[in-house]
Amino acid sequence: MLENADEIRVSKVDSSVFLYHKGSNGRFLCVVAKHLNDEGFIITAYPTDKIKEGKLVWKR
């Protein structure tokens, strides 16, 4: 999912947290991942009906 995201945003609260969105028809999966020192880990993932706010980093 992370490699095929439709849109990636940086969290408004923590600049080391990225929000990966993938979806269609008004439904998305949001994967929240933290990036630290060239490593990272997934915090959580959840379905949502809109892309969350944050600075846009990449868009398909």
C-alpha positions in Angstrom: 0.0 0.0 0.0 2.7 2.5 0.9 4.5 2.1 -2.5 1.2 2.5 -4.4 -0.4 5.4 -2.5 -2.6 7.8 -4.4 -1.5 10.7 -2.1 1.0 11.2 0.6 0.8 14.0 3.2 2.9 15.1 6.2 1.0 15.3 9.5 0.1 18.8 10.7 1.1 17.8 14.3 4.3 15.8 13.7 6.6 16.4 10.6 8.0 12.9 11.0 4.6 11.3 10.5 3.3 10.7 7.0 -0.3 9.9 5.9 -0.6 7.5 2.9 -4.0 7.5 1.2 -5.3 5.0 -1.3 -8.8 4.7 -2.5 -11.7 5.4 -4.9 -15.4 6.3 -4.9 -15.1 8.5 -1.8 -13.6 5.8 0.4 -9.9 5.7 1.3 -7.5 3.7 3.4 -5.2 5.9 5.4 -1.9 4.4 6.6 -0.1 6.4 9.2 3.7 5.9 9.3 6.5 7.5 11.3 9.9 8.0 9.6 13.0 8.3 11.8 16.7 8.2 10.8 16.1 6.4 7.4 13.9 3.9 9.1 10.2 3.9 9.9 7.2 2.0 11.2 3.4 1.9 10.7 1.5 3.5 13.6 -2.0 2.6 12.4 -4.3 2.2 9.4 -8.0 3.0 9.1 -10.7 3.5 6.5 -11.9 7.0 6.0 -14.3 9.0 3.7 -11.9 11.9 3.1 -8.2 12.6 2.7 -6.8 14.0 6.0 -5.2 17.5 6.2 -1.5 18.0 6.1 1.1 19.3 3.7 0.9 17.5 0.3 4.2 15.7 -0.4 3.2 13.5 -3.4 0.1 12.9 -5.6 -0.5 10.3 -8.3 
